[in-house]
Amino acid sequence: MNQVFIEKNRVHIPAQRPSSVEINHVFEFDEPEPTIFIFEGEMLRRQYKIETLTENSNLAGQYFHSSIRILTNGAFMMDGIVSKDKNKCATWQDTGYEGIRLQPFFLLDRESENEKLRGKGLFQRGLHFSGTVTPSNVRAVCICDSCFKSFTLQHFHAGFADAQYFYSSDSKQTLVVNWYEIKDMPTQMQKEIDLSVLVKVEEQLPIPTEGSGHYKYYNSFRCPHCGDAFIDFENNKSIRPTEYYANRLINHHAQHMEK
């Protein structure tokens, strides 16, 4: 077998991978919250649970119009659109558009590249791309670097919103603060961060209304299952200004600054 084949919710990649692949495939979901399994040879490499939006909480009987790609560098990529029609799907500008992007990963012959991405941002992980805006109705299914369980993020472009975001200590909540609300607050893409000024900014932030801890500019976004840092800003401070998409766990509401 030297070709990728798909069986229900299972994608099978041959042990001796092809140099590059691009497949369009329509999955038919038969569970309210289905899981997509990726095999390489006999090995199960990734499990992506498709967590549902509150407004579309049962995916049984719906379809996932997907694009599956294996790049020449050994990366596996997959994204698609949920639809109630097997033969067509909405565009990102349509009401009810529901896009899903699965976190890319490297196949076995490039496994060392996966470890290099531990704790890195969503741009480095291939979930966002510089120069291309990811619509807010495209959600990301991520895989924890430690426990390998999946979880789903929704986002918005903080730069376009003229706002800054802060994660709570446990990442159960995201705070959104408009530019004018706190003097000298760091802006998106700001290269130099004055830590003494940052402390004064953080002193003005409210306490999270969900979860525990405090809001901090360099708080990491943590896996909701095991609590390990997924976007590890504490140890990768230089990427914080360029991660201009604010994330929140699926169906969780952001907290807004109230003066």
Stockholm file with secondary structure:
# STOCKHOLM 1.0

chainA/1-259         MNQVFIEKNRVHIPAQRPSSVEINHVFEFDEPEPTIFIFEGEMLRRQYKIETLTENSNLAGQYFHSSIRILTNGAFMMDGIVSKDKNKCATWQDTGYEGIRLQPFFLLDRESENEKLRGKGLFQRGLHFSGTVTPSNVRAVCICDSCFKSFTLQHFHAGFADAQYFYSSDSKQTLVVNWYEIKDMPTQMQKEIDLSVLVKVEEQLPIPTEGSGHYKYYNSFRCPHCGDAFIDFENNKSIRPTEYYANRLINHHAQHMEK
#=GR chainA/1-259 SS CCSCEEETTEEEECSSCCSCEEEEEEEECCSSSCEEEEEETTEEEEEEECCCBTTBCCCTTCEEEEEEEECTTSEEEEEEEEESCSSCCCCTTSTTCCEEEEEEEECGGGHHHHHHTTTCCTTTTTSSBTTBCCCTTEEEEEECTTTCCEEEEEEEETTTTTEEEEECTTSSCEEEEEGGGSTTCCCTTCCCCCHHHHHHHHTTSCCCSSSSSCCBTTCCEECTTTCCEEECTTTCGGGGGGCCEEEEETTCCCEECCC
#=GC SS_cons         CCSCEEETTEEEECSSCCSCEEEEEEEECCSSSCEEEEEETTEEEEEEECCCBTTBCCCTTCEEEEEEEECTTSEEEEEEEEESCSSCCCCTTSTTCCEEEEEEEECGGGHHHHHHTTTCCTTTTTSSBTTBCCCTTEEEEEECTTTCCEEEEEEEETTTTTEEEEECTTSSCEEEEEGGGSTTCCCTTCCCCCHHHHHHHHTTSCCCSSSSSCCBTTCCEECTTTCCEEECTTTCGGGGGGCCEEEEETTCCCEECCC
//
